[in-house]
Amino acid sequence: MEQKEIFPLGEGGFGKVIECIDFNKEMFKRAEIEVKRNNLQNNFIFTEVDINNWKPKNSYHVILAFMSLHHIVKLESLFAEIK
């Protein structure tokens, strides 16, 4: 997702914290630089994990997946678990 699309969400569009999940350290480095540059450190959490091994610690109102579903090994099982 492009910066111009996601930052308004962190600026109060939802009034919540956005947790970003990825296993690519380089993507996080780029994102963290932009978050700091836009003074949004309190609005974003970065969790480095392989999505196939991720166990949510929280419940979520919305989950967005961008350019990532092809990395999920058991996609049908994941969809079956969504409540």
URSULBEL-V108517 format. One record per residue. N is the residue number from 1. PSI is psi in whole degrees, 0 to 359 (999 if undefined). D_CENTER is the distance of its C-alpha to the mean C-alpha in Angstrom with 2 decimals. Layout:
# URSULBEL-V108517
N:PSI:D_CENTER ; N:PSI:D_CENTER
This chain:
# URSULBEL-V108517
1:140:9.81 ; 2:150:12.43 ; 3:315:12.57 ; 4:338:15.19 ; 5:324:13.15 ; 6:327:10.02 ; 7:321:12.18 ; 8:331:14.44 ; 9:317:11.87 ; 10:339:11.52 ; 11:0:15.28 ; 12:4:16.16 ; 13:321:15.68 ; 14:342:14.31 ; 15:22:15.61 ; 16:173:12.75 ; 17:140:10.20 ; 18:123:6.57 ; 19:123:4.63 ; 20:128:2.35 ; 21:129:4.26 ; 22:163:7.11 ; 23:2:10.87 ; 24:105:12.00 ; 25:325:13.25 ; 26:322:14.48 ; 27:319:11.29 ; 28:319:10.16 ; 29:314:13.74 ; 30:315:13.71 ; 31:318:10.68 ; 32:323:12.32 ; 33:314:15.57 ; 34:322:14.60 ; 35:314:13.09 ; 36:317:16.39 ; 37:328:18.47 ; 38:9:17.43 ; 39:48:17.87 ; 40:25:14.51 ; 41:330:14.10 ; 42:354:14.44 ; 43:353:11.66 ; 44:138:8.62 ; 45:135:8.03 ; 46:120:7.19 ; 47:115:7.83 ; 48:114:9.81 ; 49:150:10.83 ; 50:123:12.19 ; 51:333:10.59 ; 52:341:14.31 ; 53:4:14.92 ; 54:129:12.02 ; 55:109:13.68 ; 56:136:11.84 ; 57:347:13.61 ; 58:170:13.02 ; 59:155:13.49 ; 60:142:11.18 ; 61:324:12.80 ; 62:139:10.41 ; 63:126:7.90 ; 64:137:7.27 ; 65:120:7.70 ; 66:123:8.94 ; 67:43:11.50 ; 68:338:10.56 ; 69:331:12.84 ; 70:349:15.77 ; 71:347:14.52 ; 72:120:14.84 ; 73:314:18.43 ; 74:67:19.26 ; 75:317:17.54 ; 76:322:20.34 ; 77:322:20.10 ; 78:312:16.46 ; 79:325:17.45 ; 80:334:20.49 ; 81:347:18.62 ; 82:129:16.73 ; 83:999:18.82
